[in-house]
């Protein structure tokens, strides 16, 4: 299993790391994001979307569950699974179809979906330290 570790001294640094993460993590377009509230999951995803060429506003899909962003060269699905309670709810929104397409999938709060993500993917864990610096651990799961 491949593992990468990045460090960020601030939320601003986290935004700049998105380019490096996407240039390093090229074996899959599926990324899951774990971390406590306020760790920077959505901030990192916003920056990754900008790096991929999306120029409009990126917002957290907490209530819509999935936001779709079209770039000149690809589609991005940004999911927030925090409010879901079962795998059946995931199946109802067509979760598996999102993963099977040729699009980037950025999935926040993926714990409920772990059994359904059978594709190779990157698991990103953002650890927030007391001084507000962050450690970003990325595992490639194949």
C-alpha positions in Angstrom: 0.0 0.0 0.0 1.3 3.4 -0.9 1.3 6.1 1.8 2.0 9.8 1.5 2.3 12.4 4.3 1.9 16.1 3.8 2.1 18.8 6.4 0.3 22.2 6.5 1.1 25.0 9.0 -2.3 26.7 8.3 -5.5 26.5 6.4 -3.9 28.6 3.7 -1.1 26.1 3.3 -3.7 23.4 3.0 -5.1 25.1 -0.1 -1.7 25.1 -1.7 -1.1 21.4 -1.0 -4.0 20.5 -3.3 -1.9 20.9 -6.4 0.8 18.6 -5.0 -1.7 16.0 -3.8 -3.3 15.8 -7.2 0.0 15.6 -9.0 1.1 12.8 -6.6 -2.1 10.8 -6.5 -2.7 9.9 -10.1 -3.8 6.2 -9.9 -7.4 6.9 -9.1 -10.0 9.7 -9.4 -11.8 8.6 -6.2 -10.7 10.4 -3.0 -12.3 10.0 0.5 -11.8 12.6 3.2 -11.8 12.0 6.9 -11.1 14.4 9.7 -12.9 16.2 12.6 -15.2 19.1 12.0 -13.1 22.1 11.0 -10.1 20.0 9.9 -10.2 21.4 6.4 -11.8 18.7 4.3 -14.0 21.1 2.3 -11.3 23.7 2.0 -9.0 21.0 0.5 -11.7 19.9 -1.9 -12.4 23.4 -3.0 -8.7 23.9 -3.9 -8.6 20.5 -5.7 -11.6 21.6 -7.8 -9.9 24.8 -8.7 -6.7 22.9 -9.6 -8.8 20.7 -11.9 -10.2 23.8 -13.7 -13.5 24.5 -11.9 -13.9 28.3 -11.6 -17.3 28.7 -10.0 -18.1 28.5 -6.3 -17.6 25.2 -4.5 -19.9 24.6 -1.6 -20.3 21.8 0.9 -23.0 19.4 -0.1 -24.2 18.8 3.4 -27.9 19.0 2.6 -27.8 18.2 -1.1 -25.5 15.2 -0.5 -23.9 15.5 -4.0 -22.7 18.6 -5.8 -21.7 18.3 -9.5 -19.1 20.5 -11.0 -18.2 20.5 -14.7 -14.7 21.5 -15.7 -13.5 21.9 -19.3 -11.9 18.4 -19.2 -13.8 16.5 -16.5 -16.7 16.1 -14.2 -16.3 16.3 -10.4 -18.8 14.8 -7.9 -18.4 16.3 -4.4 -20.3 14.2 -1.8 -20.9 14.7 1.9 -22.3 11.5 3.6 -22.4 12.9 7.1 -26.2 12.9 7.3 -26.8 9.4 5.9 -27.6 6.5 8.2 -27.4 3.4 6.0 -25.9 1.9 2.9 -29.4 1.7 1.5 -29.6 5.5 1.5 -26.4 5.6 -0.5 -27.8 3.1 -3.0 -30.9 5.3 -3.3 -28.9 8.3 -4.5 -27.0 6.2 -7.1 -23.7 6.1 -5.2 -22.3 3.2 -7.1 -23.0 4.9 -10.5 -21.0 8.0 -9.4 -18.0 5.8 -8.6 -18.2 3.8 -11.8 -18.1 6.9 -14.1 -15.1 8.6 -15.5 -15.2 11.5 -13.0 -13.4 12.7 -9.9 -15.3 11.8 -6.8 -14.5 13.6 -3.6 -16.3 12.0 -0.7 -16.5 13.6 2.8 -17.4 11.5 5.8 -17.0 8.2 3.8 -17.3 5.7 6.7 -20.8 4.6 5.8 -19.7 3.9 2.3 -16.6 1.8 3.0 -18.2 -1.5 1.9 -19.4 0.0 -1.3 -16.2 1.6 -2.5 -14.6 -1.4 -4.2 -12.6 0.6 -6.7 -9.0 1.7 -6.0 -9.0 5.0 -4.3 -7.1 7.5 -2.1 -8.1 7.7 1.6 -7.1 11.1 2.9 -7.1 11.7 6.7 -6.6 15.3 7.9 -5.3 15.5 11.5 -5.7 18.9 13.2 -3.2 19.7 15.8 -3.6 22.1 18.8 -1.6 24.8 17.0 -3.9 24.5 14.0 -1.2 22.9 11.8 -2.3 19.7 10.0 -0.9 16.4 9.1 -2.5 14.9 5.9 -2.1 11.2 5.6 -2.9 9.6 2.3 -3.2 5.9 1.7 -3.8 4.3 -1.7 -6.3 1.5 -1.4 -6.3 -1.0 -4.2 
